[in-house]
Structure formats: C-alpha cells, structure tokens
Amino acid sequence: MVKRIKITLKPKTKIRTTKSMKNMKNMKNKIHQYITKKGDICCEENINREYTINEIFNLYSMIATHFNEKELYLDYVSNDIVLFIGYLYNLKENKNTDGIKLWESIDKLTQTKKGGINKDNVIKILNNVPLYYLLSFLGYAYYRKIQINNVI
C-alpha cells in the first residue's frame, strides 16, 4: 500500500490584500497628482523627440503593412493620435465639451484640405504634446505591433 502524503504549496507571490490594493491605487493617485502639478514627466532632455516620432511612424508603417495598407499608415497615426483624449463617440455621449473641442482641433490639424493626412502637421503636433503623451503614444504603437506579431 502506498502512503499518501499531503503537500501544500505556498504561492510564489503574495496574494494582494484589500489593504495592499488600496495602497496601490493610492500610489497611482499620488503619481497622477504629482505629474499633473508639474505639468509633465521628468527629463525631456533625455528623449530625442525626432527619433521617437520616427519610431512611431515606423511602427505604424509595420501595422498598416500587416493589413496590406502600408500607404495608409498616416491614417492609422491620425486615427490613434487622439486616442488618449478619448473616443469621440464617448466624449459626445458624456457631453464632454472640453474633450470634444480638443479631439476635433487635433484631428483637424492632421487633415489636409483634400481630406488626406498632413505628415508635417502630425510631426508638429507630436513635437508639441507633453512628453508623457508622446511616450504613451509610442508605447501604444509598440503594443499594437506586438499584438499583431502575437496573432501571426
């Protein structure tokens, strides 16, 4: 007869308690308040905006190429550049007039008179957004690219 031994495994990571979750949310709020008070994140001098913007264009070119629309990569950029403001539909539904005005003004700046996308204006916009916005946009572009790679 085989003797059974009861084994209890301890989790490798500590399960977060309600208190630790509250602390994490509190940290998120503190960081948000601090950056809001400062106006932007630290160390703009360490980031080459031109390089970062080119990387965004390269990532969106790869994304558009995946969908056989390489020539439309600027449309992808234009579509997502306002993403962090919110979806226009939700802004209108919530009657967020400040968000709607900002969304529409950025969107209008990206357009040419013929309805295409003006790359020079997109570059100007990206050169003038806060650093956290630019880096968030780069991160989002990279995230989309990784998603595509994982699907293939």
C-alpha positions in Angstrom: 0.0 0.0 0.0 1.2 3.4 -1.0 1.2 6.0 1.8 -0.2 9.3 0.5 1.5 12.5 1.6 -0.4 15.7 1.6 1.7 18.5 0.1 0.7 22.1 0.5 2.3 24.5 -2.0 2.9 28.1 -1.0 2.2 30.6 -3.7 5.4 32.2 -5.0 3.8 35.7 -5.0 1.9 37.1 -2.1 -1.8 37.5 -2.8 -2.7 41.1 -2.5 -5.0 42.0 0.3 -7.6 44.7 0.1 -5.2 47.0 2.0 -2.3 46.5 -0.4 -4.7 47.0 -3.4 -5.8 50.3 -1.7 -2.2 51.3 -1.3 -1.5 50.6 -5.0 -4.5 52.7 -6.0 -3.3 55.4 -3.6 0.1 55.4 -5.2 -1.5 55.7 -8.7 -3.4 58.8 -7.5 -0.3 60.3 -5.9 1.7 59.9 -9.1 -1.1 61.3 -11.1 -1.4 64.3 -8.8 2.3 64.9 -8.8 2.6 64.8 -12.6 -0.5 67.0 -13.0 1.0 69.5 -10.6 4.3 69.5 -12.5 2.7 69.6 -15.9 4.7 66.8 -17.4 7.1 63.9 -16.6 10.8 64.4 -15.9 13.8 64.6 -18.2 12.7 65.8 -21.6 16.4 66.4 -22.3 16.9 62.6 -22.3 14.4 62.0 -25.1 15.1 62.7 -28.7 11.6 63.7 -30.0 12.6 63.4 -33.6 13.8 59.8 -33.1 10.7 59.0 -31.1 8.4 60.4 -33.7 10.2 58.4 -36.5 9.8 55.3 -34.4 6.1 55.9 -34.1 5.9 56.3 -37.9 7.9 53.1 -38.4 5.7 51.1 -36.0 2.5 52.4 -37.7 4.0 51.6 -41.1 4.5 48.0 -39.9 1.0 47.9 -38.5 -0.6 49.2 -41.8 1.6 46.8 -43.8 0.2 43.9 -41.8 -3.3 44.9 -43.1 -2.0 45.5 -46.6 -2.4 49.2 -46.3 1.2 50.4 -46.0 0.4 53.6 -47.9 -2.3 54.5 -45.3 0.0 54.4 -42.3 -0.5 58.1 -41.7 -4.3 57.5 -41.4 -3.5 55.0 -38.7 -1.4 57.6 -36.9 -4.0 60.2 -37.3 -6.7 57.9 -36.0 -4.8 57.0 -32.9 -3.1 60.3 -32.1 -6.4 61.4 -30.4 -6.8 58.1 -28.6 -5.7 59.3 -25.2 -8.3 62.2 -25.3 -11.0 59.5 -25.6 -13.2 58.0 -28.3 -15.2 60.9 -29.9 -18.4 58.9 -29.6 -17.9 58.5 -25.8 -17.0 62.2 -25.4 -20.2 63.2 -27.2 -22.3 60.7 -25.2 -20.9 62.1 -21.9 -21.2 65.7 -23.2 -17.5 66.3 -22.5 -17.3 69.6 -24.4 -13.6 70.2 -23.5 -12.6 66.8 -24.7 -14.7 67.1 -27.9 -13.0 70.5 -28.7 -9.5 69.2 -28.1 -10.2 66.0 -30.0 -11.6 67.9 -33.0 -8.9 70.5 -33.0 -6.1 67.9 -33.0 -8.0 65.8 -35.7 -8.5 68.9 -37.9 -4.7 69.8 -37.6 -3.8 66.4 -39.0 -6.0 66.8 -42.1 -5.1 68.3 -45.5 -7.7 70.4 -47.3 -8.2 67.5 -49.7 -9.0 65.1 -46.8 -5.7 63.4 -46.6 -3.2 63.4 -43.7 -0.6 66.1 -43.4 2.6 64.4 -42.1 4.3 67.7 -41.4 1.3 68.8 -39.2 1.4 65.4 -37.4 5.1 65.9 -36.7 4.3 69.4 -35.4 1.6 68.1 -33.1 3.8 65.3 -31.7 6.6 67.9 -31.2 4.2 69.9 -29.0 2.4 67.4 -26.9 3.6 66.7 -23.4 6.4 64.2 -23.1 4.1 61.7 -21.3 1.7 61.9 -24.2 4.4 61.3 -26.8 5.9 58.3 -24.9 2.4 56.9 -24.2 1.7 57.1 -28.0 5.0 55.4 -28.7 4.1 52.7 -26.1 0.7 52.2 -27.6 2.1 51.9 -31.1 4.6 49.3 -29.9 1.7 47.5 -28.0 -0.3 47.3 -31.2 2.7 46.0 -33.2 3.3 43.3 -30.5 -0.4 42.3 -30.7 -0.1 41.8 -34.4 3.1 39.8 -34.0 1.4 37.5 -31.5 -1.5 36.9 -33.9 0.6 35.8 -36.8 
